């Protein structure tokens, strides 16, 4: 609807951010099953066309309140991208479905009674697909230069998107990607079943050694998934993380499959170290390691998205 009705490319709201002359605008993107998911977009200027970076962290849920918190307390990474000439957005998506990717297969869309018919519900990474497709039609976004930066579960979501939607993203960064489902990993006895829900608890799963991790994955399945990837991916590990073996093996399998990829690992206490946080006193908590890591990931994206500097 236009002319006073709903226009999905007109922001729901906008807000100024402390210490910045660039606002944030909130939008709703229609998902593949006809509901809406929010994202918070920033662009380097009001005029011009810019490459775009989708930012994601962890599991889903939280909606607009989660996005507002990200813009209050995690805006540092967006400032870095704006300064480098990128538009960027934090996005929100539905919660993860336990083994939904393994069990659900590819999403198939048919028609019944003039409306869509799906073989399964969309999954959380497909909400990211919907947001990216929505952003691509924004007048300030270059639809042919799309990047993705995901941490933890969102790093795994990048692998899922790159495998099932191989032409959507032109370059990606997977920081500490929790790729246990993508690799079809069988957990060891450090994981257990929650007796109240009968779902797996893998929060403290110990997977530090890539050799051990390789012995516990379904390598044929993992390699078939890797084979479909065309997106260049930078995989970022964290030296002392209990899932470092998963991070490293994700890179190793990409490299063994002949994919365009790079590996780097940093020693830092913060899970998601590429997303510095604003402290209670309003000051961003960031150190030299984080600065170098962010500079490196932007340099990687630059090679494929080549933004116009402002």
CORGIUR-V495179 format. One record per residue. N is the residue number from 1. OMEGA is omega as a letter, one per 40 degrees, with the letter a starting at -180 (999 if undefined). Layout:
n = <N:N>
omega = <OMEGA:OMEGA>
This chain:
n = <1:2:3:4:5:6:7:8:9:10:11:12:13:14:15:16:17:18:19:20:21:22:23:24:25:26:27:28:29:30:31:32:33:34:35:36:37:38:39:40:41:42:43:44:45:46:47:48:49:50:51:52:53:54:55:56:57:58:59:60:61:62:63:64:65:66:67:68:69:70:71:72:73:74:75:76:77:78:79:80:81:82:83:84:85:86:87:88:89:90:91:92:93:94:95:96:97:98:99:100:101:102:103:104:105:106:107:108:109:110:111:112:113:114:115:116:117:118:119:120:121:122:123:124:125:126:127:128:129:130:131:132:133:134:135:136:137:138:139:140:141:142:143:144:145:146:147:148:149:150:151:152:153:154:155:156:157:158:159:160:161:162:163:164:165:166:167:168:169:170:171:172:173:174:175:176:177:178:179:180:181:182:183:184:185:186:187:188:189:190:191:192:193:194:195:196:197:198:199:200:201:202:203:204:205:206:207:208:209:210:211:212:213:214:215:216:217:218:219:220:221:222:223:224:225:226:227:228:229:230:231:232:233:234:235:236:237:238:239:240:241:242:243:244:245:246:247:248:249:250:251:252:253:254:255:256:257:258:259:260:261:262:263:264:265:266:267:268:269:270:271:272:273:274:275:276:277:278:279:280:281:282:283:284:285:286:287:288:289:290:291:292:293:294:295:296:297:298:299:300:301:302:303:304:305:306:307:308:309:310>
omega = <i:i:i:i:a:i:a:i:i:a:i:a:i:a:i:a:a:i:a:i:i:a:i:i:a:a:i:i:i:a:a:i:i:i:a:i:a:i:a:a:i:i:a:a:i:i:i:i:a:i:a:i:i:a:a:a:i:a:a:a:i:i:a:i:i:i:i:i:i:a:i:a:a:a:a:a:i:i:i:i:i:a:i:i:a:i:a:a:i:i:i:a:a:a:i:i:a:i:i:i:a:a:a:a:a:i:i:a:i:i:i:a:i:a:a:i:a:i:i:i:i:i:a:a:i:i:i:i:a:i:a:i:i:a:a:a:i:a:i:a:i:a:a:a:a:i:a:i:a:i:i:i:i:i:i:i:i:i:a:i:a:i:a:a:a:a:a:a:a:i:a:i:i:a:a:a:a:a:a:i:a:i:a:a:i:a:i:a:i:i:a:i:i:a:a:a:a:i:a:i:a:a:a:i:a:a:a:a:a:i:i:i:a:a:a:i:i:a:i:i:a:a:i:i:i:a:a:a:i:a:i:a:i:i:a:i:i:a:a:a:a:i:a:i:i:a:a:a:i:i:a:a:i:a:i:i:i:a:i:a:i:i:i:i:a:i:a:a:a:i:a:a:i:i:i:a:i:a:a:a:i:a:i:i:a:a:a:i:i:i:a:i:i:i:a:a:i:i:i:a:i:a:a:a:i:a:i:a:i:999>
